[in-house]
Amino acid sequence: MASVRHRPLLLLLITLLAIPTSLSSQSIIQMPKKRHRVYASDDSLFCDSWRFSVETNDAGTWSNIPSRCVGFVQNYMTGARYPSDSAAVANFSLSFAKGVTIGGDGKDAWVFDIDETLLSNLPYYQAHGFGSETFDEASFDEWVELAEAPALPASLNLYSQLERLGFKIFLLTGRSEYQRNATAKNLLFAGYNNWERLLLRGPSDQGTLATVFKSQKRSDLINEGYRIHGSSGDQWSDLVGFAIAQRSFKLPNPMYYIA
């Protein structure tokens, strides 16, 4: 009797064993047999991922671009990618700006950083390793005094469009007060004009982190009654902190980092 009771179980086991392996595995996710391997020696892939991490601020504080990425950053900054990325940011900025209702009281504001936001220091960095060299403040100050930095075309167009829309434009830079004349001269040379105010570091601001300095200046504007709808900068320290804009727009810059 025991053998009869177990006969159905035995038949079921035989049936299962008879099912083709190819059919029994259909419910299991099939992984590709060939797998793509990422090699550490692939500088282009490594450097593109590094740039992504820099732009998203995932990399945190950093001082120099990796030596293996000098050629990559050079190609990015001097090729079609950099102006294309900059134009994309400007287009999104303008799209947002067009949706702002201007109050008519002269208090609708947009804040711009200057270096690598309105003006391009690429001629200087081309001569200094595209950010691979330790920053030399003295030589950069000499470059600033020349007042020859060209405009970023996409930013110049955005600036002009915002002015037409009725925004009051404030320029907030980490440059020092003694560089005011050279900075204003350079801005005019590059095609910028009619800004509401040019805000630079005074003696008491020296040594203050950019995030804190720029937050304080934005706070001052808000206390004056300005509504900061938009803010544009190439560094996260241009945009974050307190008293931030309604919308902030980060421009690309893989050459240097400012806290």
Secondary structure per residue as TSV (DSSP state, phi and psi in degrees):
chain	resnum	aa	ss	phi	psi
A	1	M	-	360.0	-36.2
A	2	A	H	-62.5	-38.2
A	3	S	H	-67.5	-31.3
A	4	V	H	-70.1	-42.1
A	5	R	H	-63.1	-32.5
A	6	H	T	-89.5	-5.8
A	7	R	H	-61.9	-43.9
A	8	P	H	-58.7	-39.1
A	9	L	H	-64.6	-39.2
A	10	L	H	-65.5	-41.0
A	11	L	H	-64.5	-38.8
A	12	L	H	-64.4	-41.3
A	13	L	H	-63.4	-42.0
A	14	I	H	-63.9	-38.4
A	15	T	H	-65.0	-44.2
A	16	L	H	-63.0	-40.0
A	17	L	H	-68.0	-22.9
A	18	A	H	-82.1	-14.6
A	19	I	S	-68.9	131.0
A	20	P	-	-58.9	142.7
A	21	T	H	-58.6	-37.9
A	22	S	H	-61.4	-32.9
A	23	L	H	-79.1	-38.9
A	24	S	H	-69.5	-18.7
A	25	S	T	-98.1	4.4
A	26	Q	T	-66.9	-28.0
A	27	S	T	-80.8	-4.4
A	28	I	S	-97.5	134.1
A	29	I	-	-59.3	126.2
A	30	Q	-	-90.6	122.4
A	31	M	-	-92.4	143.1
A	32	P	-	-62.7	141.7
A	33	K	S	-71.5	-34.9
A	34	K	S	-93.2	131.7
A	35	R	-	-120.3	135.3
A	36	H	-	-77.9	132.7
A	37	R	-	-106.2	138.4
A	38	V	-	-99.2	118.5
A	39	Y	-	-95.0	138.4
A	40	A	T	-62.6	-22.6
A	41	S	T	-80.1	-5.1
A	42	D	-	-80.6	86.2
A	43	D	H	-61.4	-39.3
A	44	S	H	-62.1	-46.0
A	45	L	H	-66.9	-44.5
A	46	F	H	-59.4	-46.8
A	47	C	H	-71.7	-32.3
A	48	D	H	-67.2	-39.6
A	49	S	H	-67.8	-38.1
A	50	W	H	-62.6	-44.4
A	51	R	H	-62.2	-41.0
A	52	F	H	-59.0	-44.4
A	53	S	H	-65.6	-34.2
A	54	V	H	-67.7	-47.6
A	55	E	H	-67.2	-31.7
A	56	T	T	-87.2	-1.0
A	57	N	T	69.7	13.4
A	58	D	T	-69.6	-25.8
A	59	A	T	-74.4	-17.6
A	60	G	-	67.1	-149.3
A	61	T	S	-72.3	131.9
A	62	W	-	-146.6	156.7
A	63	S	S	-111.8	-38.4
A	64	N	S	-138.8	152.3
A	65	I	-	-70.7	149.6
A	66	P	-	-58.9	142.0
A	67	S	G	-58.6	-32.8
A	68	R	G	-73.6	-8.5
A	69	C	G	-106.7	6.4
A	70	V	H	-59.0	-48.5
A	71	G	H	-64.1	-38.4
A	72	F	H	-63.1	-48.2
A	73	V	H	-64.9	-38.0
A	74	Q	H	-59.8	-47.7
A	75	N	H	-64.7	-37.9
A	76	Y	H	-65.5	-47.3
A	77	M	H	-72.3	-31.0
A	78	T	H	-101.1	-6.0
A	79	G	S	-97.2	-156.6
A	80	A	S	-84.4	-20.3
A	81	R	H	-64.8	-47.2
A	82	Y	H	-61.1	-52.5
A	83	P	H	-63.6	-32.4
A	84	S	H	-66.7	-45.2
A	85	D	H	-63.7	-41.3
A	86	S	H	-63.0	-40.7
A	87	A	H	-65.7	-37.3
A	88	A	H	-62.4	-43.8
A	89	V	H	-62.8	-43.6
A	90	A	H	-62.7	-38.4
A	91	N	H	-65.9	-42.3
A	92	F	H	-65.4	-37.6
A	93	S	H	-62.4	-46.2
A	94	L	H	-66.3	-38.9
A	95	S	H	-59.8	-43.4
A	96	F	H	-64.2	-45.7
A	97	A	H	-59.7	-36.6
A	98	K	H	-67.9	-18.1
A	99	G	T	-91.2	-2.5
A	100	V	S	-83.4	133.8
A	101	T	-	-86.0	112.5
A	102	I	-	-75.3	127.4
A	103	G	-	-73.4	-22.5
A	104	G	S	84.4	2.1
A	105	D	S	-101.8	6.6
A	106	G	S	75.2	17.7
A	107	K	-	-112.9	7.7
A	108	D	E	-88.5	114.7
A	109	A	E	-118.2	153.2
A	110	W	E	-132.5	133.3
A	111	V	E	-109.2	129.5
A	112	F	E	-115.8	137.5
A	113	D	-	-74.5	172.7
A	114	I	-	-110.4	-63.3
A	115	D	B	-69.1	126.0
A	116	E	T	62.5	17.3
A	117	T	T	-123.8	-58.7
A	118	L	T	-97.9	-43.0
A	119	L	B	-108.5	144.0
A	120	S	-	-103.3	124.2
A	121	N	-	-95.5	22.9
A	122	L	H	-57.4	-39.4
A	123	P	H	-57.8	-36.1
A	124	Y	H	-69.5	-47.2
A	125	Y	H	-73.0	-23.2
A	126	Q	H	-61.5	-32.1
A	127	A	T	-88.4	-2.2
A	128	H	T	-132.9	40.9
A	129	G	G	71.5	17.6
A	130	F	G	54.0	35.0
A	131	G	G	97.4	1.3
A	132	S	T	-84.2	-15.6
A	133	E	S	-94.5	152.4
A	134	T	-	-63.2	133.6
A	135	F	-	-61.1	130.8
A	136	D	-	-111.8	102.2
A	137	E	H	-62.0	-37.6
A	138	A	H	-63.9	-45.8
A	139	S	H	-69.8	-33.5
A	140	F	H	-68.7	-38.8
A	141	D	H	-61.4	-36.3
A	142	E	H	-63.7	-40.0
A	143	W	H	-64.0	-43.0
A	144	V	H	-59.5	-41.4
A	145	E	H	-64.6	-23.6
A	146	L	H	-69.3	-25.3
A	147	A	T	55.7	43.7
A	148	E	-	-118.4	8.5
A	149	A	-	-66.4	129.5
A	150	P	-	-76.7	162.6
A	151	A	B	-76.1	150.6
A	152	L	-	-80.0	115.5
A	153	P	H	-52.0	-44.2
A	154	A	H	-65.2	-37.1
A	155	S	H	-71.3	-37.2
A	156	L	H	-63.2	-41.0
A	157	N	H	-65.8	-43.6
A	158	L	H	-61.0	-45.4
A	159	Y	H	-55.4	-47.8
A	160	S	H	-64.5	-40.9
A	161	Q	H	-65.9	-40.8
A	162	L	H	-64.7	-38.2
A	163	E	H	-62.3	-42.7
A	164	R	H	-65.4	-33.0
A	165	L	H	-72.9	-16.2
A	166	G	T	106.9	11.1
A	167	F	-	-76.3	144.9
A	168	K	E	-87.5	126.8
A	169	I	E	-103.9	125.6
A	170	F	E	-113.9	135.6
A	171	L	E	-107.3	116.6
A	172	L	E	-120.1	108.8
A	173	T	E	-126.0	155.1
A	174	G	E	-81.8	-1.6
A	175	R	E	-65.1	158.9
A	176	S	E	-91.8	160.9
A	177	E	G	-58.0	-35.1
A	178	Y	G	-68.1	-10.7
A	179	Q	G	-98.9	11.6
A	180	R	H	-59.5	-50.5
A	181	N	H	-62.4	-45.3
A	182	A	H	-65.2	-38.6
A	183	T	H	-66.6	-46.2
A	184	A	H	-62.4	-40.9
A	185	K	H	-61.5	-43.9
A	186	N	H	-65.5	-42.3
A	187	L	H	-60.7	-44.6
A	188	L	H	-65.6	-41.2
A	189	F	H	-59.7	-36.2
A	190	A	H	-82.9	-9.8
A	191	G	T	111.1	3.9
A	192	Y	-	-92.9	140.9
A	193	N	-	-158.6	175.8
A	194	N	-	61.4	26.1
A	195	W	-	-70.7	152.7
A	196	E	S	-75.1	-41.7
A	197	R	E	-159.1	141.8
A	198	L	E	-109.1	112.6
A	199	L	E	-105.7	119.6
A	200	L	E	-122.8	171.1
A	201	R	E	-75.3	124.8
A	202	G	-	-88.2	179.3
A	203	P	G	-55.9	-37.4
A	204	S	G	-75.4	-12.8
A	205	D	G	-91.9	-10.7
A	206	Q	T	-64.3	133.6
A	207	G	T	90.0	-9.8
A	208	T	S	-80.0	135.2
A	209	L	-	-56.3	143.6
A	210	A	H	-57.7	-39.5
A	211	T	H	-58.6	-43.6
A	212	V	H	-72.1	-47.4
A	213	F	H	-56.5	-48.8
A	214	K	H	-72.3	-33.2
A	215	S	H	-63.6	-42.1
A	216	Q	H	-62.7	-41.4
A	217	K	H	-68.0	-38.9
A	218	R	H	-65.2	-38.8
A	219	S	H	-61.2	-40.0
A	220	D	H	-60.4	-42.1
A	221	L	H	-64.9	-42.1
A	222	I	H	-63.6	-39.5
A	223	N	H	-65.9	-22.9
A	224	E	T	-82.7	-3.2
A	225	G	T	100.9	3.9
A	226	Y	-	-78.4	143.5
A	227	R	E	-103.2	109.5
A	228	I	E	-87.1	99.0
A	229	H	E	-78.9	-41.5
A	230	G	E	-136.3	153.4
A	231	S	E	-142.8	134.4
A	232	S	E	-124.1	132.9
A	233	G	E	-163.9	158.9
A	234	D	S	-93.5	-9.4
A	235	Q	S	-116.8	146.0
A	236	W	G	-62.3	-29.9
A	237	S	G	-67.9	-14.9
A	238	D	G	-75.1	-20.2
A	239	L	T	-119.6	-31.1
A	240	V	-	-96.8	-174.6
A	241	G	S	108.5	-133.2
A	242	F	S	-122.1	171.7
A	243	A	S	52.8	45.7
A	244	I	-	-81.7	162.9
A	245	A	-	-72.8	164.1
A	246	Q	S	-59.7	-41.2
A	247	R	E	-134.8	136.3
A	248	S	E	-116.2	142.5
A	249	F	E	-127.0	117.9
A	250	K	E	-94.0	119.2
A	251	L	-	-86.5	155.3
A	252	P	-	-73.4	143.1
A	253	N	-	-163.3	96.6
A	254	P	-	-92.4	10.2
A	255	M	S	-91.9	-31.7
A	256	Y	-	-157.6	163.1
A	257	Y	-	-128.2	135.6
A	258	I	-	-125.0	124.8
A	259	A	-	-79.4	360.0
